[in-house]
Amino acid sequence: MTTETGATASDLPQELQGNGLAAVTLSIEWQDARAAHRDEWHVPRFSVWREADLLPAAIAAALPGSQTGACHQTQVAAGELVPPWSDERLVDAPLSAFDRHHLKGLAVTPRRGRFYPQGFFAGMKGVFSDAVLPARLSGLHEERMEVDFNHPLAPFPLRVGLEIEAILPEYDRRGGRCVDPLYQLMRHPGMLAPLRDGTLTDYGDHGEGLERMDDRDDALFYSQPRRVPHLDTHSLTQVERLYGRLLPARAKVLDLMGSFDSHLQQAEIGSLQVLGLNAEELEANAAADSTLLHDLNRDPSLPLDDASLDAVVCTAAIEYLTRPLEVLAEARRVLRPGGLLAVTFSNRWFPTKAIHIWSELHEFERLGMVTQWLDQAGFTGLQTLTQRGWPRPQDDPHAGQRHLADPLFAVWGHRPVT
């Protein structure tokens, strides 16, 4: 093993010291009324001396003396790591207080359940125009609105974890500003939670929101093979690991809107059908047992028998569906009872072919919208996973432009057994 510093395994300390440095992954697990969630944030140089005090006390106390691979976890109550939930942060105001033109050159439509930077509500007591923390439009009426200024994770108990991936050979002997990695991890995940009363969030995923900049026949766009990976090699490896963990052995799998790689290298599948729009890309998929040329935006039905599959995967493609609920209902139909649907995506896509609303949403709202779609389509046991903060692979073509690897967003669920 070689670390980012170039040290070999034999050079590394065996135990983490009180002034030591380590590569760690922080995580939180939490659950809302719709799904269970796990969010991860990688910290390549975590300082025990400067940053451990920002963690829950039980984890901070356990770090000195820990070895590589150690994982420390603790449960924290709702509002323990963020300001506690308060009804006083639910503010009733006239709808005219929503600044539709807060972003120059863009008129923003207020939608119930959406999050906006607090600057959209400038003029309300204690809110400034340059405030960027999220606030939720939790109620919307003809002339009035309710704005929720609570932290998005305030209502939820959390299970916090820290895994030591590598102990670095250096020690932290410098002063200076502390970076709060737990804050970075927790700042936005709660934005995917449903509204408290259980009503659907209006993401704008209807009408014009499901249209596209290039609304010509998809067969034209995909007439030429592209063979473009939408994630970097680190994130694609994480997709492979996730599918390898989720898919049952010998599963009959459909890759929905697939291409030359189905990212199933770590799954022990029985058979694979790949559905896509370019014959040359499909033929290049070495794992495919059969292929289907089919345009789901023209015809959302799947040419497959009821209850004929064990799993359906959709990788970096859900944002191109103009009739997502119909397609997901079809995926549910062709799955056997208990069958798996897994959807993964990141923050890179073909902008002219993605639905309009996709680029307008915060990345965690996108995950919330897709999770809501799966719920609407009748999938149960919903779970999500997000992974962020890993360094971009040095051989990636965007390595000089982007410091971090592509984030991974995943949601999966099952066709009900009964």
LUMMARSE-847304 format. One record per residue (C-alpha): residue number from 1; residue in one letter; x negated, y negated, z negated. Coordinates in steps of 0.5 Angstrom, whole numbers, padded with zeros to 4 digits. Layout:
! LUMMARSE-847304
resi:NUM&resn:a&x:X&y:Y&z:Z
...
! end
This chain:
! LUMMARSE-847304
resi:1&resn:m&x:0000&y:0000&z:0000
resi:2&resn:t&x:-0002&y:-0007&z:0002
resi:3&resn:t&x:0001&y:-0013&z:-0001
resi:4&resn:e&x:0002&y:-0020&z:0002
resi:5&resn:t&x:-0005&y:-0022&z:-0001
resi:6&resn:g&x:-0008&y:-0017&z:0002
resi:7&resn:a&x:-0010&y:-0013&z:-0004
resi:8&resn:t&x:-0009&y:-0005&z:-0004
resi:9&resn:a&x:-0006&y:-0001&z:-0009
resi:10&resn:s&x:-0012&y:0000&z:-0013
resi:11&resn:d&x:-0013&y:-0007&z:-0014
resi:12&resn:l&x:-0007&y:-0009&z:-0017
resi:13&resn:p&x:-0005&y:-0009&z:-0025
resi:14&resn:q&x:-0001&y:-0003&z:-0027
resi:15&resn:e&x:0003&y:-0007&z:-0032
resi:16&resn:l&x:0006&y:-0014&z:-0031
resi:17&resn:q&x:0003&y:-0019&z:-0036
resi:18&resn:g&x:0006&y:-0025&z:-0040
resi:19&resn:n&x:0002&y:-0030&z:-0035
resi:20&resn:g&x:0003&y:-0025&z:-0029
resi:21&resn:l&x:0006&y:-0026&z:-0022
resi:22&resn:a&x:0010&y:-0020&z:-0018
resi:23&resn:a&x:0014&y:-0019&z:-0012
resi:24&resn:v&x:0021&y:-0018&z:-0015
resi:25&resn:t&x:0028&y:-0018&z:-0012
resi:26&resn:l&x:0034&y:-0021&z:-0017
resi:27&resn:s&x:0041&y:-0018&z:-0016
resi:28&resn:i&x:0048&y:-0020&z:-0019
resi:29&resn:e&x:0054&y:-0015&z:-0018
resi:30&resn:w&x:0061&y:-0017&z:-0019
resi:31&resn:q&x:0068&y:-0016&z:-0017
resi:32&resn:d&x:0074&y:-0020&z:-0015
resi:33&resn:a&x:0081&y:-0018&z:-0014
resi:34&resn:r&x:0079&y:-0015&z:-0007
resi:35&resn:a&x:0072&y:-0012&z:-0007
resi:36&resn:a&x:0066&y:-0011&z:-0011
resi:37&resn:h&x:0060&y:-0015&z:-0009
resi:38&resn:r&x:0052&y:-0014&z:-0009
resi:39&resn:d&x:0048&y:-0020&z:-0008
resi:40&resn:e&x:0040&y:-0020&z:-0007
resi:41&resn:w&x:0035&y:-0025&z:-0007
resi:42&resn:h&x:0028&y:-0023&z:-0006
resi:43&resn:v&x:0022&y:-0027&z:-0010
resi:44&resn:p&x:0015&y:-0026&z:-0007
resi:45&resn:r&x:0011&y:-0030&z:-0012
resi:46&resn:f&x:0015&y:-0029&z:-0019
resi:47&resn:s&x:0012&y:-0032&z:-0025
resi:48&resn:v&x:0013&y:-0029&z:-0032
resi:49&resn:w&x:0010&y:-0035&z:-0035
resi:50&resn:r&x:0014&y:-0041&z:-0032
resi:51&resn:e&x:0021&y:-0037&z:-0029
resi:52&resn:a&x:0022&y:-0032&z:-0034
resi:53&resn:d&x:0026&y:-0036&z:-0039
resi:54&resn:l&x:0031&y:-0038&z:-0033
resi:55&resn:l&x:0033&y:-0031&z:-0033
resi:56&resn:p&x:0038&y:-0028&z:-0038
resi:57&resn:a&x:0034&y:-0026&z:-0045
resi:58&resn:a&x:0035&y:-0019&z:-0045
resi:59&resn:i&x:0031&y:-0019&z:-0038
resi:60&resn:a&x:0026&y:-0024&z:-0040
resi:61&resn:a&x:0024&y:-0020&z:-0046
resi:62&resn:a&x:0023&y:-0014&z:-0042
resi:63&resn:l&x:0018&y:-0016&z:-0037
resi:64&resn:p&x:0012&y:-0016&z:-0040
resi:65&resn:g&x:0009&y:-0009&z:-0040
resi:66&resn:s&x:0013&y:-0007&z:-0034
resi:67&resn:q&x:0011&y:-0003&z:-0028
resi:68&resn:t&x:0012&y:-0003&z:-0021
resi:69&resn:g&x:0019&y:0000&z:-0019
resi:70&resn:a&x:0022&y:-0002&z:-0026
resi:71&resn:c&x:0029&y:-0005&z:-0026
resi:72&resn:h&x:0032&y:-0009&z:-0031
resi:73&resn:q&x:0039&y:-0010&z:-0032
resi:74&resn:t&x:0044&y:-0014&z:-0037
resi:75&resn:q&x:0051&y:-0015&z:-0037
resi:76&resn:v&x:0053&y:-0023&z:-0038
resi:77&resn:a&x:0060&y:-0026&z:-0039
resi:78&resn:a&x:0064&y:-0030&z:-0035
resi:79&resn:g&x:0061&y:-0037&z:-0035
resi:80&resn:e&x:0055&y:-0035&z:-0039
resi:81&resn:l&x:0050&y:-0037&z:-0033
resi:82&resn:v&x:0054&y:-0042&z:-0030
resi:83&resn:p&x:0059&y:-0048&z:-0033
resi:84&resn:p&x:0065&y:-0044&z:-0036
resi:85&resn:w&x:0071&y:-0044&z:-0032
resi:86&resn:s&x:0075&y:-0050&z:-0034
resi:87&resn:d&x:0082&y:-0052&z:-0032
resi:88&resn:e&x:0080&y:-0060&z:-0033
resi:89&resn:r&x:0076&y:-0058&z:-0026
resi:90&resn:l&x:0082&y:-0057&z:-0022
resi:91&resn:v&x:0084&y:-0064&z:-0020
resi:92&resn:d&x:0091&y:-0066&z:-0017
resi:93&resn:a&x:0090&y:-0071&z:-0012
resi:94&resn:p&x:0093&y:-0075&z:-0006
resi:95&resn:l&x:0091&y:-0071&z:0001
resi:96&resn:s&x:0089&y:-0078&z:0003
resi:97&resn:a&x:0083&y:-0077&z:-0001
resi:98&resn:f&x:0080&y:-0071&z:0003
resi:99&resn:d&x:0075&y:-0075&z:0008
resi:100&resn:r&x:0076&y:-0072&z:0015
resi:101&resn:h&x:0071&y:-0076&z:0018
resi:102&resn:h&x:0066&y:-0074&z:0012
resi:103&resn:l&x:0061&y:-0071&z:0018
resi:104&resn:k&x:0060&y:-0077&z:0023
resi:105&resn:g&x:0063&y:-0075&z:0030
resi:106&resn:l&x:0067&y:-0069&z:0027
resi:107&resn:a&x:0074&y:-0069&z:0025
resi:108&resn:v&x:0075&y:-0064&z:0020
resi:109&resn:t&x:0082&y:-0060&z:0018
resi:110&resn:p&x:0083&y:-0059&z:0011
resi:111&resn:r&x:0085&y:-0052&z:0010
resi:112&resn:r&x:0088&y:-0048&z:0004
resi:113&resn:g&x:0082&y:-0044&z:0000
resi:114&resn:r&x:0076&y:-0047&z:0004
resi:115&resn:f&x:0070&y:-0049&z:0001
resi:116&resn:y&x:0067&y:-0056&z:0003
resi:117&resn:p&x:0061&y:-0060&z:0000
resi:118&resn:q&x:0064&y:-0065&z:-0005
resi:119&resn:g&x:0062&y:-0071&z:-0001
resi:120&resn:f&x:0069&y:-0069&z:0003
resi:121&resn:f&x:0072&y:-0072&z:-0004
resi:122&resn:a&x:0068&y:-0078&z:-0005
resi:123&resn:g&x:0072&y:-0083&z:-0009
resi:124&resn:m&x:0075&y:-0078&z:-0014
resi:125&resn:k&x:0073&y:-0079&z:-0021
resi:126&resn:g&x:0065&y:-0077&z:-0021
resi:127&resn:v&x:0064&y:-0075&z:-0014
resi:128&resn:f&x:0059&y:-0078&z:-0010
resi:129&resn:s&x:0059&y:-0078&z:-0002
resi:130&resn:d&x:0052&y:-0075&z:-0002
resi:131&resn:a&x:0054&y:-0069&z:-0006
resi:132&resn:v&x:0053&y:-0062&z:-0003
resi:133&resn:l&x:0056&y:-0057&z:-0008
resi:134&resn:p&x:0062&y:-0053&z:-0006
resi:135&resn:a&x:0069&y:-0055&z:-0008
resi:136&resn:r&x:0075&y:-0051&z:-0006
resi:137&resn:l&x:0081&y:-0054&z:-0003
resi:138&resn:s&x:0085&y:-0049&z:-0008
resi:139&resn:g&x:0092&y:-0052&z:-0006
resi:140&resn:l&x:0095&y:-0056&z:0000
resi:141&resn:h&x:0102&y:-0059&z:0001
resi:142&resn:e&x:0105&y:-0064&z:0005
resi:143&resn:e&x:0102&y:-0070&z:0002
resi:144&resn:r&x:0098&y:-0067&z:-0004
resi:145&resn:m&x:0092&y:-0063&z:-0006
resi:146&resn:e&x:0089&y:-0059&z:-0011
resi:147&resn:v&x:0081&y:-0059&z:-0011
resi:148&resn:d&x:0077&y:-0054&z:-0015
resi:149&resn:f&x:0071&y:-0056&z:-0018
resi:150&resn:n&x:0069&y:-0050&z:-0022
resi:151&resn:h&x:0063&y:-0046&z:-0020
resi:152&resn:p&x:0065&y:-0041&z:-0015
resi:153&resn:l&x:0062&y:-0035&z:-0020
resi:154&resn:a&x:0065&y:-0038&z:-0026
resi:155&resn:p&x:0071&y:-0034&z:-0027
resi:156&resn:f&x:0067&y:-0027&z:-0026
resi:157&resn:p&x:0063&y:-0023&z:-0031
resi:158&resn:l&x:0056&y:-0021&z:-0028
resi:159&resn:r&x:0051&y:-0015&z:-0028
resi:160&resn:v&x:0044&y:-0019&z:-0027
resi:161&resn:g&x:0038&y:-0014&z:-0025
resi:162&resn:l&x:0031&y:-0015&z:-0023
resi:163&resn:e&x:0027&y:-0010&z:-0020
resi:164&resn:i&x:0019&y:-0011&z:-0020
resi:165&resn:e&x:0017&y:-0009&z:-0013
resi:166&resn:a&x:0010&y:-0010&z:-0013
resi:167&resn:i&x:0005&y:-0013&z:-0019
resi:168&resn:l&x:0000&y:-0018&z:-0016
resi:169&resn:p&x:-0007&y:-0019&z:-0017
resi:170&resn:e&x:-0007&y:-0026&z:-0019
resi:171&resn:y&x:-0005&y:-0030&z:-0026
resi:172&resn:d&x:-0001&y:-0036&z:-0026
resi:173&resn:r&x:-0005&y:-0041&z:-0030
resi:174&resn:r&x:-0002&y:-0047&z:-0026
resi:175&resn:g&x:0003&y:-0052&z:-0029
resi:176&resn:g&x:0008&y:-0056&z:-0025
resi:177&resn:r&x:0015&y:-0055&z:-0023
resi:178&resn:c&x:0019&y:-0049&z:-0024
resi:179&resn:v&x:0024&y:-0046&z:-0019
resi:180&resn:d&x:0030&y:-0043&z:-0021
resi:181&resn:p&x:0031&y:-0036&z:-0017
resi:182&resn:l&x:0037&y:-0034&z:-0020
resi:183&resn:y&x:0040&y:-0041&z:-0018
resi:184&resn:q&x:0038&y:-0040&z:-0011
resi:185&resn:l&x:0042&y:-0033&z:-0012
resi:186&resn:m&x:0048&y:-0035&z:-0015
resi:187&resn:r&x:0049&y:-0042&z:-0011
resi:188&resn:h&x:0054&y:-0039&z:-0006
resi:189&resn:p&x:0056&y:-0032&z:-0007
resi:190&resn:g&x:0063&y:-0033&z:-0010
resi:191&resn:m&x:0065&y:-0037&z:-0004
resi:192&resn:l&x:0067&y:-0031&z:-0001
resi:193&resn:a&x:0072&y:-0029&z:-0007
resi:194&resn:p&x:0080&y:-0029&z:-0005
resi:195&resn:l&x:0084&y:-0035&z:-0008
resi:196&resn:r&x:0087&y:-0034&z:-0015
resi:197&resn:d&x:0094&y:-0033&z:-0014
resi:198&resn:g&x:0092&y:-0027&z:-0008
resi:199&resn:t&x:0095&y:-0031&z:-0002
resi:200&resn:l&x:0090&y:-0031&z:0004
resi:201&resn:t&x:0085&y:-0036&z:0005
resi:202&resn:d&x:0086&y:-0040&z:0011
resi:203&resn:y&x:0080&y:-0040&z:0015
resi:204&resn:g&x:0082&y:-0042&z:0021
resi:205&resn:d&x:0082&y:-0035&z:0024
resi:206&resn:h&x:0088&y:-0036&z:0029
resi:207&resn:g&x:0090&y:-0040&z:0035
resi:208&resn:e&x:0084&y:-0045&z:0037
resi:209&resn:g&x:0080&y:-0042&z:0032
resi:210&resn:l&x:0079&y:-0035&z:0036
resi:211&resn:e&x:0078&y:-0038&z:0042
resi:212&resn:r&x:0071&y:-0039&z:0045
resi:213&resn:m&x:0066&y:-0044&z:0048
resi:214&resn:d&x:0066&y:-0039&z:0054
resi:215&resn:d&x:0072&y:-0036&z:0055
resi:216&resn:r&x:0071&y:-0033&z:0062
resi:217&resn:d&x:0072&y:-0025&z:0063
resi:218&resn:d&x:0067&y:-0022&z:0058
resi:219&resn:a&x:0065&y:-0017&z:0064
resi:220&resn:l&x:0062&y:-0023&z:0067
resi:221&resn:f&x:0057&y:-0025&z:0061
resi:222&resn:y&x:0055&y:-0018&z:0060
resi:223&resn:s&x:0054&y:-0016&z:0067
resi:224&resn:q&x:0047&y:-0016&z:0066
resi:225&resn:p&x:0043&y:-0012&z:0061
resi:226&resn:r&x:0040&y:-0017&z:0055
resi:227&resn:r&x:0038&y:-0012&z:0050
resi:228&resn:v&x:0037&y:-0017&z:0045
resi:229&resn:p&x:0036&y:-0015&z:0038
resi:230&resn:h&x:0040&y:-0020&z:0034
resi:231&resn:l&x:0036&y:-0019&z:0027
resi:232&resn:d&x:0029&y:-0019&z:0026
resi:233&resn:t&x:0025&y:-0012&z:0024
resi:234&resn:h&x:0026&y:-0013&z:0017
resi:235&resn:s&x:0033&y:-0014&z:0017
resi:236&resn:l&x:0035&y:-0009&z:0022
resi:237&resn:t&x:0031&y:-0004&z:0017
resi:238&resn:q&x:0036&y:-0006&z:0012
resi:239&resn:v&x:0042&y:-0004&z:0016
resi:240&resn:e&x:0039&y:0003&z:0018
resi:241&resn:r&x:0038&y:0004&z:0010
resi:242&resn:l&x:0045&y:0002&z:0009
resi:243&resn:y&x:0048&y:0006&z:0014
resi:244&resn:g&x:0044&y:0012&z:0012
resi:245&resn:r&x:0046&y:0011&z:0005
resi:246&resn:l&x:0054&y:0010&z:0007
resi:247&resn:l&x:0055&y:0015&z:0013
resi:248&resn:p&x:0057&y:0022&z:0011
resi:249&resn:a&x:0052&y:0028&z:0013
resi:250&resn:r&x:0054&y:0031&z:0020
resi:251&resn:a&x:0059&y:0025&z:0021
resi:252&resn:k&x:0062&y:0024&z:0028
resi:253&resn:v&x:0061&y:0016&z:0029
resi:254&resn:l&x:0063&y:0011&z:0033
resi:255&resn:d&x:0059&y:0005&z:0035
resi:256&resn:l&x:0064&y:-0001&z:0036
resi:257&resn:m&x:0061&y:-0006&z:0041
resi:258&resn:g&x:0055&y:-0003&z:0041
resi:259&resn:s&x:0048&y:-0003&z:0046
resi:260&resn:f&x:0042&y:0000&z:0047
resi:261&resn:d&x:0041&y:0002&z:0039
resi:262&resn:s&x:0046&y:0004&z:0034
resi:263&resn:h&x:0041&y:0003&z:0028
resi:264&resn:l&x:0043&y:0010&z:0025
resi:265&resn:q&x:0035&y:0012&z:0025
resi:266&resn:q&x:0036&y:0014&z:0017
resi:267&resn:a&x:0043&y:0017&z:0018
resi:268&resn:e&x:0044&y:0025&z:0019
resi:269&resn:i&x:0050&y:0024&z:0024
resi:270&resn:g&x:0053&y:0030&z:0028
resi:271&resn:s&x:0055&y:0026&z:0034
resi:272&resn:l&x:0055&y:0019&z:0036
resi:273&resn:q&x:0060&y:0015&z:0041
resi:274&resn:v&x:0058&y:0008&z:0043
resi:275&resn:l&x:0063&y:0003&z:0046
resi:276&resn:g&x:0060&y:-0003&z:0050
resi:277&resn:l&x:0061&y:-0007&z:0056
resi:278&resn:n&x:0054&y:-0006&z:0059
resi:279&resn:a&x:0053&y:0001&z:0062
resi:280&resn:e&x:0045&y:0000&z:0063
resi:281&resn:e&x:0045&y:-0002&z:0055
resi:282&resn:l&x:0049&y:0004&z:0053
resi:283&resn:e&x:0045&y:0009&z:0058
resi:284&resn:a&x:0039&y:0006&z:0054
resi:285&resn:n&x:0042&y:0009&z:0047
resi:286&resn:a&x:0038&y:0015&z:0046
resi:287&resn:a&x:0042&y:0017&z:0040
resi:288&resn:a&x:0049&y:0017&z:0044
resi:289&resn:d&x:0052&y:0023&z:0046
resi:290&resn:s&x:0057&y:0019&z:0050
resi:291&resn:t&x:0059&y:0012&z:0052
resi:292&resn:l&x:0065&y:0008&z:0053
resi:293&resn:l&x:0066&y:0002&z:0058
resi:294&resn:h&x:0071&y:-0002&z:0054
resi:295&resn:d&x:0073&y:-0009&z:0053
resi:296&resn:l&x:0076&y:-0010&z:0047
resi:297&resn:n&x:0078&y:-0017&z:0048
resi:298&resn:r&x:0082&y:-0015&z:0054
resi:299&resn:d&x:0085&y:-0009&z:0051
resi:300&resn:p&x:0084&y:-0008&z:0043
resi:301&resn:s&x:0086&y:-0001&z:0043
resi:302&resn:l&x:0081&y:0005&z:0043
resi:303&resn:p&x:0081&y:0010&z:0048
resi:304&resn:l&x:0081&y:0015&z:0042
resi:305&resn:d&x:0085&y:0020&z:0038
resi:306&resn:d&x:0088&y:0019&z:0032
resi:307&resn:a&x:0084&y:0021&z:0026
resi:308&resn:s&x:0078&y:0024&z:0030
resi:309&resn:l&x:0072&y:0020&z:0027
resi:310&resn:d&x:0069&y:0020&z:0020
resi:311&resn:a&x:0066&y:0013&z:0021
resi:312&resn:v&x:0066&y:0007&z:0025
resi:313&resn:v&x:0060&y:0002&z:0025
resi:314&resn:c&x:0060&y:-0005&z:0028
resi:315&resn:t&x:0053&y:-0009&z:0028
resi:316&resn:a&x:0052&y:-0016&z:0029
resi:317&resn:a&x:0058&y:-0016&z:0034
resi:318&resn:i&x:0064&y:-0018&z:0029
resi:319&resn:e&x:0064&y:-0025&z:0031
resi:320&resn:y&x:0066&y:-0024&z:0038
resi:321&resn:l&x:0072&y:-0021&z:0037
resi:322&resn:t&x:0078&y:-0025&z:0039
resi:323&resn:r&x:0083&y:-0021&z:0037
resi:324&resn:p&x:0080&y:-0018&z:0030
resi:325&resn:l&x:0086&y:-0015&z:0026
resi:326&resn:e&x:0088&y:-0011&z:0032
resi:327&resn:v&x:0081&y:-0008&z:0033
resi:328&resn:l&x:0080&y:-0007&z:0026
resi:329&resn:a&x:0087&y:-0003&z:0026
resi:330&resn:e&x:0085&y:0001&z:0031
resi:331&resn:a&x:0079&y:0003&z:0028
resi:332&resn:r&x:0083&y:0005&z:0022
resi:333&resn:r&x:0088&y:0009&z:0026
resi:334&resn:v&x:0082&y:0013&z:0029
resi:335&resn:l&x:0079&y:0015&z:0023
resi:336&resn:r&x:0080&y:0021&z:0019
resi:337&resn:p&x:0083&y:0019&z:0012
resi:338&resn:g&x:0077&y:0017&z:0007
resi:339&resn:g&x:0073&y:0015&z:0014
resi:340&resn:l&x:0068&y:0009&z:0013
resi:341&resn:l&x:0068&y:0003&z:0017
resi:342&resn:a&x:0062&y:-0001&z:0016
resi:343&resn:v&x:0061&y:-0008&z:0019
resi:344&resn:t&x:0054&y:-0012&z:0019
resi:345&resn:f&x:0052&y:-0019&z:0021
resi:346&resn:s&x:0047&y:-0024&z:0020
resi:347&resn:n&x:0046&y:-0032&z:0022
resi:348&resn:r&x:0044&y:-0031&z:0029
resi:349&resn:w&x:0049&y:-0030&z:0035
resi:350&resn:f&x:0051&y:-0032&z:0042
resi:351&resn:p&x:0054&y:-0039&z:0041
resi:352&resn:t&x:0058&y:-0039&z:0047
resi:353&resn:k&x:0062&y:-0032&z:0046
resi:354&resn:a&x:0063&y:-0033&z:0039
resi:355&resn:i&x:0070&y:-0035&z:0036
resi:356&resn:h&x:0070&y:-0042&z:0035
resi:357&resn:i&x:0071&y:-0042&z:0027
resi:358&resn:w&x:0065&y:-0037&z:0026
resi:359&resn:s&x:0060&y:-0043&z:0027
resi:360&resn:e&x:0064&y:-0048&z:0023
resi:361&resn:l&x:0064&y:-0043&z:0016
resi:362&resn:h&x:0059&y:-0043&z:0011
resi:363&resn:e&x:0055&y:-0036&z:0012
resi:364&resn:f&x:0059&y:-0033&z:0005
resi:365&resn:e&x:0066&y:-0036&z:0008
resi:366&resn:r&x:0064&y:-0032&z:0014
resi:367&resn:l&x:0063&y:-0026&z:0010
resi:368&resn:g&x:0070&y:-0027&z:0006
resi:369&resn:m&x:0074&y:-0028&z:0012
resi:370&resn:v&x:0071&y:-0021&z:0015
resi:371&resn:t&x:0073&y:-0018&z:0008
resi:372&resn:q&x:0080&y:-0021&z:0008
resi:373&resn:w&x:0080&y:-0018&z:0015
resi:374&resn:l&x:0079&y:-0011&z:0013
resi:375&resn:d&x:0084&y:-0012&z:0007
resi:376&resn:q&x:0089&y:-0014&z:0012
resi:377&resn:a&x:0088&y:-0008&z:0017
resi:378&resn:g&x:0089&y:-0003&z:0011
resi:379&resn:f&x:0082&y:-0001&z:0009
resi:380&resn:t&x:0081&y:0000&z:0001
resi:381&resn:g&x:0075&y:0001&z:-0003
resi:382&resn:l&x:0072&y:-0005&z:0000
resi:383&resn:q&x:0065&y:-0007&z:-0002
resi:384&resn:t&x:0060&y:-0012&z:0000
resi:385&resn:l&x:0052&y:-0013&z:0000
resi:386&resn:t&x:0048&y:-0019&z:0002
resi:387&resn:q&x:0040&y:-0019&z:0002
resi:388&resn:r&x:0037&y:-0026&z:0003
resi:389&resn:g&x:0030&y:-0029&z:0001
resi:390&resn:w&x:0025&y:-0024&z:0004
resi:391&resn:p&x:0019&y:-0027&z:0009
resi:392&resn:r&x:0020&y:-0026&z:0016
resi:393&resn:p&x:0016&y:-0021&z:0019
resi:394&resn:q&x:0010&y:-0024&z:0022
resi:395&resn:d&x:0011&y:-0021&z:0029
resi:396&resn:d&x:0018&y:-0024&z:0030
resi:397&resn:p&x:0018&y:-0029&z:0036
resi:398&resn:h&x:0021&y:-0034&z:0031
resi:399&resn:a&x:0016&y:-0033&z:0025
resi:400&resn:g&x:0013&y:-0040&z:0027
resi:401&resn:q&x:0020&y:-0043&z:0026
resi:402&resn:r&x:0023&y:-0040&z:0021
resi:403&resn:h&x:0020&y:-0038&z:0014
resi:404&resn:l&x:0025&y:-0033&z:0012
resi:405&resn:a&x:0028&y:-0026&z:0015
resi:406&resn:d&x:0035&y:-0026&z:0018
resi:407&resn:p&x:0040&y:-0025&z:0012
resi:408&resn:l&x:0044&y:-0019&z:0012
resi:409&resn:f&x:0051&y:-0019&z:0011
resi:410&resn:a&x:0055&y:-0013&z:0010
resi:411&resn:v&x:0062&y:-0011&z:0008
resi:412&resn:w&x:0065&y:-0004&z:0008
resi:413&resn:g&x:0071&y:0000&z:0006
resi:414&resn:h&x:0075&y:0007&z:0008
resi:415&resn:r&x:0082&y:0009&z:0011
resi:416&resn:p&x:0086&y:0011&z:0005
resi:417&resn:v&x:0087&y:0018&z:0004
resi:418&resn:t&x:0094&y:0018&z:0003
! end
